[in-house]
């Protein structure tokens, strides 16, 4: 006889939660869980001891019956299971990001938790499902138990069985150079083992992305192609072959399926953030979005070097010059790479000799920070490890302490190298632990982080909001030296809907000298493959709370019209909308400034010229705005004439529509200013 359900509800301001628990005691079970708006329907089954799930969206099958479970060294928790209990609940709250692309985020879902026991041997595993209006998250939990002490997971067999051969955008998982690859666009049947987020579009136009949330102490998940439109979780292993090491109690990350009717709805889907824990930093007042300059682009152009010598970039004198420019234009700080000893020779192989506190003789950290303070400009720190993890961990406390002493508030870290510690992947559990440890140490030191060569983001910025931005894709530097000539015109129309779905991206825009005439040697004819207007639009289209102004000051100041846009565009937003987007073709993104009534629009296109008429109904009704427009000028073309830039103004209201004309490889940037 089944026990009756027990229902408990709690109502607080801005939060509603209800729960009930029911005894099952069977190897067979089926129940449906619906999203709050009833549009998403999840069916959970235990069939002859094997747990399964399938998902319908808008009354159509989206995920066919798919297996669940994890295999340990000594026990298979994917079969021969009894479902002891189910627990159902609902939850609704609205929470506020201290910074972000969306200030207030609603966290509203229906939840079911399965309590499973392995027959005969008795190991316990719980699986929790949360069904949102715009997707699904689920994770495995292993409560404390004698049979799972010091365990090793050898395989996760979680499946995502698609009902059709969707179009997908992907990069291969087990490649060197981490996540820094161009995206492939193919049918699902043609993919390799891929990194997540893995974005797909059905032939009916529904967009979805498979990823994970709250990756804390686990291997990162890639997706293996099993054929027949079936994907399976593939955990990045330790060099020994183990997938995950741990001890109960332990939890997996959430496996996530984010859904949008359009590419724009997918871009503004915050399910992954909602599945992370609330902030562990009580006072976030020291965490501040900003724009920065740096001694960085010079090295990619070859005009200066990271290592010491006559061309050394990180000198006291040159840093002061950059600080003067930064102060003149009211930017936050100056990133200085190459200041610390260890850069000489092949610095990418110097993993064991970097010092993170000792500077070269021509760089005085106390002097430059004093000088910066006199101008209201901060030094931005830099720690390149070259994958020398033990070396960095031995010094990081002293390094953060030194930065505290001189007033450095932001640190860029780097992990250049294909493997770490003699053969570990950047994406395995070893490095997942390291990245998380550094974020926590930085939080303790009140330091904001910008991580290059990172682990992919899985929403950590909700829990640790000092994790500001990261790389994890091909950024601007590839335009300076990549053997393929640079990022093609369609690249930035793909990355916001793939890599950019879950995390701010330190793409480092702000290059005005698009043909790279400053470059000392250019055998691959490298250049920036778009127009100047598109470079400006990227400050809105690609989200980052720390946006770089990356070109040399002489090039930036030579074009005051373009520089004016970068000076006024914010990096912290109240809300984000995407009125027009097709992945790989174009994107028009609209964001409202968090600190004023102004709105900003960025529109970009691939190698094809496009025109749009955008309704301005996002503006506040009854108010008048002056639209300041930076657009492609006459005869602009990314390939033949990338520089023409036209600056105009129009008076508009919410009842108007704005015509946007984008050149081939072009863009448009608009500021809507409230008029008195």
DOVEX-953181 format. One line per 3 residues: number of its first residue (from 1); their letters; for each residue x, y, z of C-alpha. Coordinates in nm, 2 decimals, padded with zeros to 4 digits, m for minus. Layout:
% DOVEX-953181
NUM> a> X Y Z ~ ...
% end
This chain:
% DOVEX-953181
1> xxx> 00.00 00.00 00.00 ~ 00.14 00.34 m00.10 ~ 00.17 00.61 00.17
4> xxx> m00.05 00.92 00.11 ~ 00.12 01.24 m00.03 ~ 00.22 01.50 00.22
7> xxx> 00.19 01.86 00.08 ~ 00.37 02.15 00.24 ~ 00.37 02.51 00.10
10> xxx> 00.56 02.82 00.21 ~ 00.47 03.17 00.08 ~ 00.72 03.45 00.13
13> xxx> 00.75 03.79 m00.06 ~ 00.87 03.71 m00.41 ~ 00.90 03.34 m00.33
16> xxx> 00.66 03.05 m00.34 ~ 00.75 02.69 m00.28 ~ 00.54 02.37 m00.23
19> xxx> 00.65 02.01 m00.18 ~ 00.50 01.67 m00.14 ~ 00.65 01.32 m00.09
22> xxx> 00.51 00.99 m00.20 ~ 00.62 00.63 m00.14 ~ 00.65 00.42 m00.46
25> xxx> 00.86 00.10 m00.39 ~ 00.87 m00.04 m00.74 ~ 01.09 m00.11 m01.04
28> xxx> 00.82 00.03 m01.27 ~ 00.69 00.39 m01.26 ~ 00.57 00.66 m01.49
31> xxx> 00.47 01.02 m01.41 ~ 00.45 01.35 m01.60 ~ 00.59 01.68 m01.47
34> xxx> 00.48 02.00 m01.65 ~ 00.64 02.34 m01.66 ~ 00.46 02.62 m01.49
37> xxx> 00.30 02.74 m01.82 ~ 00.22 02.38 m01.92 ~ 00.41 02.42 m02.25
40> xxx> 00.69 02.18 m02.15 ~ 00.60 01.83 m02.05 ~ 00.86 01.59 m01.89
43> xxx> 00.78 01.22 m01.86 ~ 00.98 01.02 m01.61 ~ 00.98 00.64 m01.61
46> xxx> 01.15 00.35 m01.44 ~ 01.11 00.06 m01.67 ~ 01.22 m00.28 m01.54
49> xxx> 01.46 m00.10 m01.30 ~ 01.60 00.14 m01.57 ~ 01.53 00.51 m01.53
52> xxx> 01.43 00.71 m01.85 ~ 01.31 01.05 m01.94 ~ 01.15 01.21 m02.24
55> xxx> 01.04 01.57 m02.31 ~ 00.76 01.73 m02.51 ~ 00.76 02.10 m02.61
58> xxx> 00.44 02.26 m02.73 ~ 00.28 01.91 m02.76 ~ 00.55 01.79 m02.99
61> xxx> 00.83 01.54 m02.89 ~ 01.16 01.71 m02.84 ~ 01.36 01.44 m02.66
64> xxx> 01.27 01.08 m02.72 ~ 01.30 00.83 m02.43 ~ 01.66 00.86 m02.30
67> xxx> 01.85 00.66 m02.05 ~ 01.97 00.80 m01.72 ~ 02.24 00.67 m01.48
70> xxx> 02.61 00.66 m01.38 ~ 02.85 00.36 m01.37 ~ 03.10 00.34 m01.09
73> xxx> 03.40 00.11 m01.06 ~ 03.20 m00.13 m00.84 ~ 02.84 m00.07 m00.92
76> xxx> 02.62 00.02 m01.22 ~ 02.36 00.27 m01.11 ~ 02.17 00.28 m01.44
79> xxx> 01.99 m00.05 m01.41 ~ 01.83 m00.29 m01.16 ~ 01.70 00.00 m00.95
82> xxx> 01.40 00.03 m00.73 ~ 01.22 00.37 m00.70 ~ 01.16 00.41 m00.33
85> xxx> 01.00 00.76 m00.32 ~ 00.92 01.06 m00.53 ~ 00.92 01.41 m00.41
88> xxx> 00.75 01.69 m00.60 ~ 00.76 02.06 m00.55 ~ 00.72 02.40 m00.71
91> xxx> 00.93 02.71 m00.68 ~ 00.90 03.07 m00.78 ~ 01.13 03.37 m00.70
94> xxx> 01.28 03.67 m00.87 ~ 01.64 03.74 m00.78 ~ 01.87 04.03 m00.87
97> xxx> 02.22 04.00 m01.03 ~ 02.47 04.24 m00.88 ~ 02.58 04.30 m01.24
100> xxx> 02.48 04.13 m01.56 ~ 02.29 04.14 m01.89 ~ 01.96 04.11 m01.71
103> xxx> 01.92 04.27 m01.37 ~ 01.62 04.08 m01.24 ~ 01.58 03.71 m01.32
106> xxx> 01.27 03.49 m01.25 ~ 01.35 03.14 m01.12 ~ 01.02 02.95 m01.17
109> xxx> 01.00 02.57 m01.20 ~ 00.83 02.24 m01.12 ~ 01.05 01.98 m00.95
112> xxx> 01.04 01.61 m00.91 ~ 01.31 01.41 m00.72 ~ 01.35 01.03 m00.76
115> xxx> 01.49 00.83 m00.47 ~ 01.65 00.51 m00.62 ~ 01.81 00.21 m00.46
118> xxx> 02.03 m00.06 m00.63 ~ 01.87 m00.40 m00.58 ~ 02.08 m00.65 m00.37
121> xxx> 02.38 m00.42 m00.30 ~ 02.17 m00.13 m00.17 ~ 02.35 00.18 m00.30
124> xxx> 02.14 00.49 m00.32 ~ 02.11 00.75 m00.59 ~ 01.87 01.04 m00.62
127> xxx> 01.79 01.22 m00.95 ~ 01.64 01.57 m00.93 ~ 01.45 01.73 m01.23
130> xxx> 01.35 02.09 m01.26 ~ 01.12 02.18 m01.55 ~ 01.11 02.55 m01.64
133> xxx> 00.90 02.72 m01.90 ~ 01.21 02.75 m02.12 ~ 01.39 02.42 m02.05
136> xxx> 01.50 02.14 m01.82 ~ 01.77 02.07 m01.57 ~ 01.85 01.74 m01.39
139> xxx> 02.13 01.61 m01.18 ~ 02.24 01.30 m00.99 ~ 02.30 01.30 m00.61
142> xxx> 02.47 01.03 m00.40 ~ 02.39 01.07 m00.03 ~ 02.64 00.97 00.23
145> xxx> 02.67 00.59 00.23 ~ 02.93 00.33 00.31 ~ 02.92 00.18 m00.04
148> xxx> 03.03 00.50 m00.22 ~ 03.32 00.61 m00.01 ~ 03.62 00.71 m00.23
151> xxx> 03.44 00.62 m00.55 ~ 03.55 00.64 m00.91 ~ 03.30 00.70 m01.19
154> xxx> 03.39 00.52 m01.51 ~ 03.10 00.63 m01.73 ~ 02.79 00.84 m01.74
157> xxx> 02.53 00.71 m01.97 ~ 02.29 01.01 m01.97 ~ 02.13 01.03 m02.32
160> xxx> 01.98 01.31 m02.52 ~ 01.79 01.13 m02.79 ~ 01.68 01.39 m03.05
163> xxx> 01.36 01.32 m03.25 ~ 01.51 01.45 m03.57 ~ 01.84 01.54 m03.75
166> xxx> 01.86 01.90 m03.63 ~ 02.10 02.16 m03.76 ~ 02.38 02.22 m03.50
169> xxx> 02.67 02.45 m03.43 ~ 02.97 02.29 m03.27 ~ 03.34 02.25 m03.20
172> xxx> 03.51 01.91 m03.15 ~ 03.58 01.82 m02.78 ~ 03.91 01.64 m02.78
175> xxx> 04.12 01.89 m02.98 ~ 04.43 02.07 m02.88 ~ 04.40 02.44 m02.82
178> xxx> 04.10 02.39 m02.59 ~ 03.78 02.57 m02.70 ~ 03.96 02.81 m02.95
181> xxx> 03.82 02.68 m03.28 ~ 03.58 02.80 m03.55 ~ 03.23 02.66 m03.53
184> xxx> 03.10 02.39 m03.77 ~ 02.75 02.41 m03.89 ~ 02.62 02.06 m03.98
187> xxx> 02.33 01.83 m03.93 ~ 02.33 01.64 m03.60 ~ 02.41 01.32 m03.78
190> xxx> 02.75 01.47 m03.89 ~ 02.88 01.59 m03.56 ~ 03.19 01.46 m03.38
193> xxx> 03.21 01.44 m03.00 ~ 03.14 01.81 m02.91 ~ 03.18 02.06 m02.64
196> xxx> 02.88 02.22 m02.48 ~ 02.70 02.45 m02.50 ~ 02.58 02.26 m02.81
199> xxx> 02.32 02.46 m03.00 ~ 02.07 02.32 m03.24 ~ 01.77 02.44 m03.44
202> xxx> 01.49 02.21 m03.54 ~ 01.34 02.23 m03.89 ~ 01.04 02.39 m03.72
205> xxx> 01.26 02.67 m03.60 ~ 01.28 02.58 m03.23 ~ 01.62 02.65 m03.09
208> xxx> 01.78 02.44 m02.81 ~ 02.11 02.41 m02.64 ~ 02.25 02.12 m02.43
211> xxx> 02.49 02.22 m02.16 ~ 02.55 02.18 m01.78 ~ 02.52 02.41 m01.48
214> xxx> 02.71 02.43 m01.15 ~ 03.02 02.24 m01.25 ~ 03.21 02.23 m00.92
217> xxx> 03.38 01.90 m00.85 ~ 03.32 01.68 m01.15 ~ 03.46 01.62 m01.50
220> xxx> 03.31 01.86 m01.76 ~ 03.06 01.70 m01.99 ~ 03.10 01.67 m02.37
223> xxx> 02.85 01.50 m02.60 ~ 02.93 01.19 m02.80 ~ 02.74 01.11 m03.12
226> xxx> 02.59 00.76 m03.08 ~ 02.42 00.77 m03.42 ~ 02.04 00.78 m03.49
229> xxx> 02.03 01.13 m03.36 ~ 02.13 01.01 m03.01 ~ 02.38 01.20 m02.79
232> xxx> 02.54 01.06 m02.48 ~ 02.73 01.24 m02.20 ~ 03.10 01.19 m02.24
235> xxx> 03.30 01.30 m01.93 ~ 03.65 01.44 m01.99 ~ 03.88 01.19 m01.81
238> xxx> 04.18 01.22 m01.58 ~ 04.50 01.11 m01.75 ~ 04.46 00.78 m01.57
241> xxx> 04.12 00.72 m01.75 ~ 03.91 00.78 m01.44 ~ 03.62 01.01 m01.52
244> xxx> 03.53 01.14 m01.17 ~ 03.68 01.08 m00.83 ~ 03.49 01.16 m00.51
247> xxx> 03.32 01.04 m00.20 ~ 02.95 01.05 m00.10 ~ 02.78 01.28 m00.04
250> xxx> 02.84 01.41 m00.38 ~ 02.65 01.57 m00.67 ~ 02.69 01.59 m01.04
253> xxx> 02.64 01.92 m01.23 ~ 02.30 01.98 m01.37 ~ 02.25 01.85 m01.72
256> xxx> 02.06 02.13 m01.90 ~ 01.84 02.17 m02.21 ~ 01.76 02.53 m02.28
259> xxx> 01.48 02.61 m02.53 ~ 01.38 02.92 m02.73 ~ 01.13 02.98 m03.00
262> xxx> 01.39 03.19 m03.17 ~ 01.76 03.24 m03.16 ~ 01.70 03.56 m02.96
265> xxx> 01.49 03.37 m02.70 ~ 01.77 03.12 m02.66 ~ 02.02 03.40 m02.60
268> xxx> 01.80 03.55 m02.32 ~ 01.74 03.21 m02.15 ~ 01.88 03.22 m01.79
271> xxx> 01.81 02.86 m01.69 ~ 02.18 02.78 m01.64 ~ 02.21 03.07 m01.40
274> xxx> 01.90 02.97 m01.21 ~ 02.04 02.63 m01.15 ~ 02.34 02.77 m00.96
277> xxx> 02.35 02.86 m00.59 ~ 02.29 03.22 m00.48 ~ 02.59 03.44 m00.43
280> xxx> 02.82 03.34 m00.15 ~ 02.96 03.69 m00.14 ~ 02.74 03.90 00.09
283> xxx> 02.89 04.24 00.01 ~ 02.93 04.28 m00.36 ~ 02.98 04.65 m00.37
286> xxx> 03.35 04.60 m00.46 ~ 03.26 04.41 m00.78 ~ 03.23 04.67 m01.06
289> xxx> 03.19 04.63 m01.43 ~ 03.42 04.85 m01.64 ~ 03.61 04.91 m01.97
292> xxx> 03.98 04.88 m01.98 ~ 04.28 04.93 m02.21 ~ 04.61 04.75 m02.20
295> xxx> 04.96 04.66 m02.30 ~ 04.85 04.36 m02.49 ~ 04.75 04.42 m02.85
298> xxx> 05.11 04.56 m02.91 ~ 05.25 04.21 m02.85 ~ 05.00 04.04 m03.09
301> xxx> 05.11 04.29 m03.35 ~ 05.47 04.23 m03.28 ~ 05.55 04.60 m03.20
304> xxx> 05.64 04.50 m02.84 ~ 05.73 04.18 m02.65 ~ 05.62 04.01 m02.33
307> xxx> 05.98 03.92 m02.26 ~ 06.25 04.17 m02.15 ~ 06.47 04.37 m02.38
310> xxx> 06.46 04.67 m02.60 ~ 06.10 04.60 m02.72 ~ 05.96 04.51 m02.37
313> xxx> 05.60 04.63 m02.34 ~ 05.55 04.62 m01.97 ~ 05.76 04.92 m01.86
316> xxx> 05.69 05.18 m01.61 ~ 05.71 05.45 m01.87 ~ 05.48 05.29 m02.12
319> xxx> 05.23 05.19 m01.85 ~ 05.21 05.56 m01.75 ~ 05.14 05.65 m02.11
322> xxx> 04.85 05.41 m02.13 ~ 04.72 05.54 m01.79 ~ 04.72 05.89 m01.93
325> xxx> 04.52 05.78 m02.23 ~ 04.28 05.58 m02.01 ~ 04.22 05.87 m01.78
328> xxx> 04.16 06.11 m02.08 ~ 03.88 05.88 m02.20 ~ 03.74 05.79 m01.86
331> xxx> 03.81 05.42 m01.88 ~ 03.87 05.21 m01.56 ~ 04.22 05.06 m01.59
334> xxx> 04.52 04.93 m01.78 ~ 04.60 04.56 m01.82 ~ 04.97 04.51 m01.82
337> xxx> 05.10 04.17 m01.95 ~ 05.46 04.07 m01.92 ~ 05.55 04.27 m01.61
340> xxx> 05.66 03.97 m01.40 ~ 05.97 03.76 m01.45 ~ 05.95 03.44 m01.65
343> xxx> 05.85 03.57 m02.00 ~ 06.19 03.54 m02.16 ~ 06.25 03.28 m02.43
346> xxx> 05.96 03.04 m02.51 ~ 05.73 03.17 m02.24 ~ 05.46 02.91 m02.32
349> xxx> 05.71 02.65 m02.19 ~ 05.80 02.85 m01.88 ~ 05.54 02.70 m01.66
352> xxx> 05.78 02.63 m01.37 ~ 05.97 02.96 m01.36 ~ 05.71 03.23 m01.37
355> xxx> 05.71 03.45 m01.06 ~ 05.38 03.61 m00.97 ~ 05.53 03.87 m00.74
358> xxx> 05.87 03.96 m00.89 ~ 05.88 04.22 m01.16 ~ 06.13 04.30 m01.43
361> xxx> 06.37 04.59 m01.34 ~ 06.20 04.83 m01.59 ~ 05.86 04.79 m01.42
364> xxx> 05.79 04.94 m01.08 ~ 05.45 04.82 m00.96 ~ 05.44 05.06 m00.67
367> xxx> 05.52 05.36 m00.89 ~ 05.27 05.27 m01.16 ~ 04.98 05.21 m00.91
370> xxx> 05.06 05.54 m00.73 ~ 05.06 05.72 m01.06 ~ 04.73 05.55 m01.16
373> xxx> 04.57 05.64 m00.83 ~ 04.66 06.01 m00.90 ~ 04.46 05.98 m01.23
376> xxx> 04.18 05.77 m01.10 ~ 04.30 05.47 m01.31 ~ 04.37 05.12 m01.19
379> xxx> 04.64 04.87 m01.28 ~ 04.48 04.54 m01.39 ~ 04.70 04.25 m01.29
382> xxx> 04.80 03.95 m01.50 ~ 04.89 03.59 m01.41 ~ 04.99 03.37 m01.70
385> xxx> 05.06 03.02 m01.57 ~ 05.15 02.84 m01.90 ~ 04.97 02.55 m01.73
388> xxx> 05.22 02.54 m01.44 ~ 04.94 02.47 m01.19 ~ 05.16 02.36 m00.90
391> xxx> 05.39 02.67 m00.94 ~ 05.09 02.90 m00.95 ~ 04.91 02.75 m00.65
394> xxx> 05.23 02.78 m00.45 ~ 05.24 03.15 m00.51 ~ 04.88 03.27 m00.56
397> xxx> 04.82 03.37 m00.20 ~ 05.12 03.59 m00.19 ~ 05.04 03.72 m00.54
400> xxx> 04.68 03.82 m00.44 ~ 04.82 03.98 m00.12 ~ 05.07 04.19 m00.32
403> xxx> 04.79 04.31 m00.55 ~ 04.58 04.40 m00.24 ~ 04.87 04.61 m00.11
406> xxx> 04.90 04.81 m00.43 ~ 04.53 04.84 m00.50 ~ 04.49 04.60 m00.79
409> xxx> 04.12 04.50 m00.81 ~ 04.10 04.29 m01.13 ~ 04.33 04.01 m01.24
412> xxx> 04.35 03.84 m01.58 ~ 04.47 03.48 m01.55 ~ 04.59 03.26 m01.83
415> xxx> 04.65 02.89 m01.89 ~ 04.82 02.87 m02.23 ~ 04.91 02.51 m02.31
418> xxx> 04.75 02.19 m02.44 ~ 04.78 01.98 m02.13 ~ 04.85 02.05 m01.76
421> xxx> 05.04 01.86 m01.50 ~ 05.19 01.60 m01.73 ~ 04.88 01.52 m01.93
424> xxx> 04.56 01.64 m01.77 ~ 04.30 01.81 m01.99 ~ 04.19 02.17 m01.92
427> xxx> 03.83 02.03 m01.90 ~ 03.88 01.74 m01.66 ~ 03.80 01.73 m01.29
430> xxx> 04.16 01.82 m01.19 ~ 04.13 02.16 m01.36 ~ 03.77 02.21 m01.26
433> xxx> 03.88 02.20 m00.90 ~ 04.17 02.43 m00.97 ~ 03.96 02.70 m01.14
436> xxx> 03.70 02.69 m00.87 ~ 03.97 02.72 m00.59 ~ 04.12 03.02 m00.76
439> xxx> 03.78 03.20 m00.79 ~ 03.72 03.14 m00.42 ~ 04.07 03.27 m00.32
442> xxx> 04.01 03.57 m00.54 ~ 03.68 03.63 m00.37 ~ 03.85 03.61 m00.03
445> xxx> 04.10 03.88 m00.15 ~ 03.82 04.09 m00.31 ~ 03.96 04.05 m00.65
448> xxx> 03.76 04.02 m00.97 ~ 03.88 03.77 m01.23 ~ 03.90 03.76 m01.61
451> xxx> 04.01 03.40 m01.70 ~ 04.17 03.31 m02.03 ~ 04.21 02.95 m02.14
454> xxx> 03.93 02.87 m01.88 ~ 03.70 02.60 m01.81 ~ 03.36 02.67 m01.98
457> xxx> 03.12 02.87 m01.77 ~ 02.83 02.68 m01.62 ~ 02.68 02.97 m01.43
460> xxx> 02.94 03.01 m01.15 ~ 02.90 03.39 m01.17 ~ 02.58 03.37 m00.98
463> xxx> 02.75 03.20 m00.69 ~ 03.08 03.38 m00.72 ~ 03.01 03.71 m00.89
466> xxx> 03.38 03.81 m00.88 ~ 03.41 03.57 m01.18 ~ 03.35 03.85 m01.42
469> xxx> 03.44 03.73 m01.77 ~ 03.65 03.48 m01.95 ~ 03.78 03.38 m02.29
472> xxx> 03.71 03.02 m02.39 ~ 03.67 03.09 m02.77 ~ 03.86 03.25 m03.05
475> xxx> 03.89 03.62 m02.95 ~ 04.03 03.93 m03.13 ~ 04.39 03.81 m03.11
478> xxx> 04.32 03.55 m03.38 ~ 04.27 03.84 m03.62 ~ 04.63 03.94 m03.56
481> xxx> 04.82 03.61 m03.62 ~ 04.60 03.31 m03.70 ~ 04.73 03.11 m04.00
484> xxx> 04.38 03.12 m04.15 ~ 04.39 03.50 m04.16 ~ 04.15 03.56 m03.87
487> xxx> 03.79 03.52 m03.76 ~ 03.56 03.51 m04.07 ~ 03.27 03.76 m04.10
490> xxx> 03.01 03.51 m03.97 ~ 03.21 03.42 m03.66 ~ 03.06 03.69 m03.43
493> xxx> 02.71 03.60 m03.56 ~ 02.76 03.25 m03.42 ~ 02.94 03.29 m03.10
496> xxx> 02.67 03.48 m02.91 ~ 02.44 03.18 m02.96 ~ 02.69 02.91 m02.87
499> xxx> 02.98 02.99 m02.64 ~ 02.81 03.32 m02.54 ~ 02.49 03.16 m02.42
502> xxx> 02.61 03.10 m02.07 ~ 02.89 03.34 m02.00 ~ 03.04 03.69 m02.06
505> xxx> 03.31 03.66 m02.33 ~ 03.63 03.87 m02.32 ~ 03.64 03.90 m02.70
508> xxx> 03.85 04.22 m02.66 ~ 03.69 04.44 m02.93 ~ 03.80 04.80 m03.00
511> xxx> 04.04 04.76 m03.30 ~ 04.01 05.06 m03.53 ~ 04.31 04.98 m03.75
514> xxx> 04.12 04.69 m03.92 ~ 04.39 04.62 m04.18 ~ 04.66 04.59 m03.91
517> xxx> 04.90 04.83 m04.08 ~ 05.10 04.84 m03.76 ~ 05.18 04.47 m03.77
520> xxx> 05.55 04.41 m03.81 ~ 05.52 04.09 m04.01 ~ 05.20 03.97 m04.18
523> xxx> 05.27 03.65 m04.39 ~ 04.90 03.53 m04.36 ~ 04.75 03.87 m04.46
526> xxx> 04.58 03.89 m04.12 ~ 04.31 04.15 m04.07 ~ 03.99 04.21 m03.89
529> xxx> 03.72 04.08 m04.13 ~ 03.45 04.33 m04.08 ~ 03.37 04.70 m04.09
532> xxx> 03.44 04.96 m03.83 ~ 03.07 05.00 m03.75 ~ 03.06 04.63 m03.68
535> xxx> 03.35 04.65 m03.44 ~ 03.15 04.92 m03.25 ~ 02.84 04.71 m03.25
538> xxx> 03.02 04.42 m03.08 ~ 03.02 04.61 m02.75 ~ 02.65 04.54 m02.74
541> xxx> 02.62 04.21 m02.92 ~ 02.89 04.03 m02.73 ~ 02.83 04.07 m02.36
544> xxx> 03.10 04.12 m02.11 ~ 03.11 04.33 m01.78 ~ 03.48 04.39 m01.85
547> xxx> 03.51 04.51 m02.21 ~ 03.85 04.59 m02.35 ~ 03.94 04.89 m02.57
550> xxx> 04.21 04.69 m02.74 ~ 04.38 04.90 m03.01 ~ 04.68 05.12 m02.97
553> xxx> 04.60 05.47 m02.84 ~ 04.72 05.64 m03.16 ~ 04.47 05.44 m03.37
556> xxx> 04.19 05.50 m03.13 ~ 04.25 05.88 m03.09 ~ 04.28 05.91 m03.47
559> xxx> 03.91 05.83 m03.50 ~ 03.73 06.04 m03.24 ~ 03.39 05.96 m03.39
562> xxx> 03.43 05.59 m03.33 ~ 03.60 05.64 m03.00 ~ 03.30 05.85 m02.88
565> xxx> 03.08 05.54 m02.90 ~ 03.32 05.33 m02.69 ~ 03.33 05.60 m02.43
568> xxx> 02.96 05.61 m02.38 ~ 02.85 05.25 m02.43 ~ 02.78 05.08 m02.09
571> xxx> 02.89 04.74 m01.97 ~ 02.62 04.67 m01.71 ~ 02.26 04.63 m01.82
574> xxx> 01.91 04.63 m01.68 ~ 01.75 04.42 m01.96 ~ 01.84 04.25 m02.29
577> xxx> 01.63 04.18 m02.59 ~ 01.70 04.03 m02.93 ~ 01.45 04.15 m03.19
580> xxx> 01.63 04.00 m03.49 ~ 01.87 03.71 m03.52 ~ 01.96 03.41 m03.73
583> xxx> 02.26 03.21 m03.61 ~ 02.55 03.25 m03.86 ~ 02.37 03.53 m04.05
586> xxx> 02.30 03.83 m03.83 ~ 02.21 03.95 m03.49 ~ 02.04 04.27 m03.36
589> xxx> 02.07 04.30 m02.98 ~ 01.91 04.57 m02.76 ~ 02.01 04.65 m02.41
592> xxx> 01.90 04.90 m02.15 ~ 02.16 05.07 m01.93 ~ 02.12 04.98 m01.57
595> xxx> 02.22 05.32 m01.45 ~ 02.01 05.55 m01.68 ~ 01.71 05.55 m01.90
598> xxx> 01.92 05.51 m02.21 ~ 01.90 05.21 m02.45 ~ 02.17 05.07 m02.68
601> xxx> 02.14 04.87 m03.00 ~ 02.41 04.66 m03.18 ~ 02.35 04.50 m03.51
604> xxx> 02.59 04.28 m03.71 ~ 02.58 04.07 m04.02 ~ 02.80 03.81 m04.19
607> xxx> 02.95 03.87 m04.54 ~ 02.60 03.96 m04.68 ~ 02.46 04.31 m04.67
610> xxx> 02.13 04.33 m04.49 ~ 01.86 04.58 m04.40 ~ 01.61 04.57 m04.10
613> xxx> 01.33 04.77 m03.98 ~ 01.33 04.75 m03.60 ~ 01.02 04.84 m03.40
616> xxx> 01.12 05.07 m03.11 ~ 00.84 04.95 m02.88 ~ 01.11 04.86 m02.62
619> xxx> 01.14 05.24 m02.55 ~ 00.93 05.38 m02.27 ~ 00.59 05.49 m02.41
622> xxx> 00.52 05.86 m02.40 ~ 00.89 05.96 m02.39 ~ 01.10 06.11 m02.67
625> xxx> 01.45 05.99 m02.74 ~ 01.74 06.11 m02.96 ~ 01.89 05.82 m03.15
628> xxx> 02.26 05.86 m03.20 ~ 02.36 05.63 m03.48 ~ 02.70 05.49 m03.59
631> xxx> 02.65 05.31 m03.91 ~ 02.83 05.18 m04.21 ~ 02.91 05.47 m04.44
634> xxx> 02.88 05.50 m04.82 ~ 03.03 05.21 m05.01 ~ 03.14 05.03 m04.69
637> xxx> 03.23 04.67 m04.74 ~ 03.43 04.44 m04.50 ~ 03.66 04.32 m04.78
640> xxx> 03.72 04.62 m05.00 ~ 03.63 04.93 m04.79 ~ 03.59 04.86 m04.42
643> xxx> 03.64 05.21 m04.27 ~ 03.35 05.44 m04.38 ~ 03.15 05.53 m04.07
646> xxx> 02.85 05.76 m04.07 ~ 02.73 05.94 m03.75 ~ 02.37 06.07 m03.76
649> xxx> 02.09 06.15 m03.51 ~ 01.71 06.10 m03.53 ~ 01.43 06.19 m03.29
652> xxx> 01.22 05.88 m03.21 ~ 00.95 05.74 m02.98 ~ 00.83 05.39 m02.89
655> xxx> 00.58 05.42 m03.18 ~ 00.85 05.45 m03.44 ~ 01.05 05.19 m03.64
658> xxx> 01.42 05.24 m03.72 ~ 01.57 05.14 m04.05 ~ 01.91 04.97 m04.02
661> xxx> 02.13 04.93 m04.33 ~ 02.43 04.70 m04.27 ~ 02.70 04.67 m04.53
664> xxx> 02.86 04.33 m04.62 ~ 03.04 04.23 m04.30 ~ 02.90 04.54 m04.14
667> xxx> 02.72 04.66 m03.84 ~ 02.54 04.95 m03.67 ~ 02.55 05.09 m03.32
670> xxx> 02.28 05.31 m03.17 ~ 02.24 05.50 m02.85 ~ 01.88 05.61 m02.75
673> xxx> 01.91 05.90 m02.51 ~ 01.60 06.03 m02.32 ~ 01.52 06.39 m02.41
676> x> 01.40 06.64 m02.15
% end
